[in-house]
Amino acid sequence: MSTIRVGKWDVPADLFNDYIRFSIMANTYLDPEAEIPTHSDYERALRWKLCVQEVMRVHRAICAAIGVPYSENTDDEFYMAFHREVNKQTKLKGGTAY
């Protein structure tokens, strides 16, 4: 299994890449100019919500895989390192970092 180094942790690359992919997709659905098949605000909101739920699921899976407690606390060492690397990789892949 390949990993990505995040701070002092080795995060499974497949989960990390899923996190980035779904984060980019969620941010895309926030853009009112993004193309949605039905062109409805309802579909845009639903697609955004599904992506955000998947981001949260993957975040929990990453934490479980590396043995750290799930946290969204900005003072948490892993959470800070994780989001620095996510932002870096998101920009490299052409997405919008947050």
C-alpha positions as CSV (number, residue, x, y, z in Angstrom):
1,M,0.0,0.0,0.0
2,S,1.4,3.4,-0.9
3,T,1.3,6.2,1.5
4,I,1.7,10.0,1.6
5,R,3.7,11.6,4.3
6,V,1.7,14.1,6.3
7,G,3.7,15.6,9.1
8,K,4.9,12.6,11.0
9,W,2.1,10.3,9.7
10,D,2.0,8.0,6.7
11,V,-1.5,8.3,5.3
12,P,-2.8,5.7,2.8
13,A,-2.5,7.4,-0.6
14,D,-5.8,6.1,-1.9
15,L,-7.7,7.6,1.0
16,F,-5.8,10.9,0.8
17,N,-6.5,11.2,-2.9
18,D,-10.2,10.4,-2.4
19,Y,-10.3,13.2,0.2
20,I,-8.8,15.7,-2.3
21,R,-11.0,14.5,-5.1
22,F,-14.2,14.9,-3.2
23,S,-13.1,18.2,-1.7
24,I,-12.5,19.6,-5.1
25,M,-15.9,18.3,-6.3
26,A,-17.6,19.8,-3.3
27,N,-16.0,23.2,-3.9
28,T,-16.9,23.0,-7.6
29,Y,-20.6,22.6,-6.7
30,L,-20.4,25.8,-4.7
31,D,-19.6,27.7,-7.9
32,P,-22.8,29.0,-9.4
33,E,-21.2,28.8,-12.9
34,A,-20.4,25.0,-12.5
35,E,-22.4,22.9,-15.0
36,I,-25.1,20.8,-13.4
37,P,-27.1,18.5,-15.7
38,T,-30.5,19.7,-14.6
39,H,-29.3,23.3,-13.9
40,S,-31.3,23.3,-10.6
41,D,-30.1,24.7,-7.3
42,Y,-31.6,21.6,-5.6
43,E,-29.4,19.3,-7.6
44,R,-26.3,21.5,-7.0
45,A,-27.1,21.5,-3.2
46,L,-27.6,17.7,-3.2
47,R,-24.4,17.0,-5.0
48,W,-22.5,19.3,-2.7
49,K,-24.0,17.6,0.4
50,L,-23.1,14.1,-0.9
51,C,-19.5,15.2,-1.6
52,V,-19.2,16.8,1.9
53,Q,-20.5,13.6,3.5
54,E,-17.9,11.6,1.5
55,V,-15.1,14.0,2.6
56,M,-16.1,13.5,6.3
57,R,-16.3,9.7,5.8
58,V,-12.9,9.6,4.2
59,H,-11.4,11.8,6.9
60,R,-12.7,9.4,9.6
61,A,-11.3,6.5,7.6
62,I,-7.9,8.2,7.4
63,C,-7.9,8.8,11.2
64,A,-8.8,5.2,11.8
65,A,-6.1,3.9,9.4
66,I,-3.3,5.8,11.1
67,G,-4.6,5.4,14.6
68,V,-5.3,9.0,15.6
69,P,-8.6,10.3,17.1
70,Y,-10.9,12.0,14.6
71,S,-10.7,15.7,15.1
72,E,-11.6,18.9,13.3
73,N,-9.9,21.0,16.0
74,T,-7.6,23.5,14.4
75,D,-5.2,23.1,17.3
76,D,-4.9,19.3,16.6
77,E,-1.4,18.4,15.3
78,F,-2.6,15.9,12.7
79,Y,-5.5,18.1,11.6
80,M,-3.2,21.1,10.9
81,A,-0.6,19.0,9.1
82,F,-3.3,17.2,7.1
83,H,-4.9,20.3,5.9
84,R,-1.6,22.0,5.0
85,E,-0.9,19.0,2.7
86,V,-4.4,18.8,1.4
87,N,-4.3,22.5,0.4
88,K,-0.9,22.0,-1.2
89,Q,-2.0,19.0,-3.2
90,T,-5.4,20.6,-4.1
91,K,-3.6,23.6,-5.7
92,L,-1.3,21.2,-7.6
93,K,-4.3,19.4,-9.0
94,G,-5.9,22.6,-10.1
95,G,-8.6,22.8,-7.5
96,T,-9.5,25.5,-5.0
97,A,-7.9,25.1,-1.6
98,Y,-9.8,26.2,1.5
